[in-house]
Amino acid sequence: MSGSESAPHPPRPLRPATVAVTAGRPPHEPDQPMNVPITMTSTYGATGDLEYGRYGNPTWTAFEDALGALEGGRALAFSSGMAAVTTILDLVGLGSSVIAPRHAYNGSVTALTDAESRGRLKATLVDITDTAAVIAAMEADEDCGLLWLESPTNPALEIADITALSAAAHELGIRVVVDNTFATPLLQQPLSLGADIVVHSATKYIAGHSDVLMGAIVVPADGTDDDVYGALKGRRDLAGAVPGPFEAWLALRGLRTLHVRLERAAANAAELARRLTDHPSVAEVRYPGFGAIVAPVLAGGADAGDFLVRATSLWVHTTSLGGVESTFERRRRWKLEPTTIPEGLVRLSVGIEDVEDLWADLKQALDRISA
Ligand SMILES: *Cc1c(COP(=O)(O)O)cnc(C)c1O
């Protein structure tokens, strides 16, 4: 071979599908494995960078590199989405207040109200779609240290104006977190919209196969937020909120196909949202116009919802979402779900099956409700 020893550089910046497939891979060198191995160890030879299994693991690092590249930041892997959420809340100063969507994921809201009940912080729950009201709430609250956003919200599917709210928060010295679980980094990159911290339940779309619990936090990679990265990693080290190496490997394996899974699931969701709108058993369809969650509100309320989730054969009645399989549940079956979520709201997590089969299964159940 003549000429250069090194391979030509691929065009930059790489597009998201290419990043999902390639980021975090071992270098292309003789005898390097194609994929990062699962490094099962609790400790490392002393005096290196890693030292101990709670501080770092090469399988986590590969996952973090890939997710960080997709979000445009620097990622930290956690044992679950809630481990990531509570790690961020742990960094809120004693007695500060947090403004958050009243319809955020109910685990996040419960973590906030629990911290409030212990006197750790104050929680103010708002309608996240009302940008002016959220800004007014931040202006009125001198102690506000953190604006918690989730967009779309789970399960109401409300959208926050991340750009406007981040700009307003920063003028008031308030830090902005976005739970990006529903949108995924392929449909929304909150750091590029002005947010300071992104949080994920990687259990959902990122891992994508309903077989692993994992979470992640992403902060800007430009060095400006090194203190936040260090503080979050410090909390992770101390709390031990770390994923197992096998979990990190599964989540990374899932992330490699995020773009193809999401493309199919979102196309199915758009079609089902359209057909559901015309069905007489459905009073309203919540669907933000992107992503793969659709929430029909059944005209027959709780009874109709409870009937629907028992009357299908393909759709699986289960909590959680974001897997290749189509699943659903009536959210108000959970006691903690706010009463402002309609009783008849059924959250559909649309999978990657054939949409005609999904619709036939849903339709025969819906038809029996109206009959
Ligand atoms: C599931 C979920 C979480 C919590 O994640 P776990 O991995 O279950 O701990 C947080 N936020 C949103 C939006 C979720 O859907």
Ligand as a Chemical Component Dictionary entry (heavy atoms), coordinates in Angstrom:
data_LIG
# 
_chem_comp.id                   LIG 
_chem_comp.type                 NON-POLYMER 
_chem_comp.pdbx_formal_charge   0 
_chem_comp.three_letter_code    LIG 
# 
loop_
_chem_comp_atom.comp_id 
_chem_comp_atom.atom_id 
_chem_comp_atom.alt_atom_id 
_chem_comp_atom.type_symbol 
_chem_comp_atom.charge 
_chem_comp_atom.model_Cartn_x 
_chem_comp_atom.model_Cartn_y 
_chem_comp_atom.model_Cartn_z 
_chem_comp_atom.pdbx_ordinal 
LIG C1 C1 C 0 -39.575 5.468  33.042 1  
LIG C2 C2 C 0 -39.269 6.901  33.145 2  
LIG C3 C3 C 0 -38.390 7.396  34.120 3  
LIG C4 C4 C 0 -37.777 6.497  35.180 4  
LIG O1 O1 O 0 -36.869 5.597  34.610 5  
LIG P1 P1 P 0 -36.542 4.136  35.224 6  
LIG O2 O2 O 0 -35.537 3.613  34.258 7  
LIG O3 O3 O 0 -37.836 3.380  35.241 8  
LIG O4 O4 O 0 -36.005 4.332  36.601 9  
LIG C5 C5 C 0 -38.101 8.746  34.118 10 
LIG N1 N1 N 0 -38.661 9.588  33.209 11 
LIG C6 C6 C 0 -39.530 9.150  32.264 12 
LIG C7 C7 C 0 -40.120 10.132 31.309 13 
LIG C8 C8 C 0 -39.862 7.802  32.198 14 
LIG O5 O5 O 0 -40.732 7.387  31.267 15 
# 
loop_
_chem_comp_bond.comp_id 
_chem_comp_bond.atom_id_1 
_chem_comp_bond.atom_id_2 
_chem_comp_bond.value_order 
_chem_comp_bond.pdbx_ordinal 
LIG C1 C2 SING 1  
LIG C2 C3 SING 2  
LIG C2 C8 DOUB 3  
LIG C3 C4 SING 4  
LIG C3 C5 DOUB 5  
LIG C4 O1 SING 6  
LIG O1 P1 SING 7  
LIG P1 O2 DOUB 8  
LIG P1 O3 SING 9  
LIG P1 O4 SING 10 
LIG C5 N1 SING 11 
LIG N1 C6 DOUB 12 
LIG C6 C7 SING 13 
LIG C6 C8 SING 14 
LIG C8 O5 SING 15 
# 
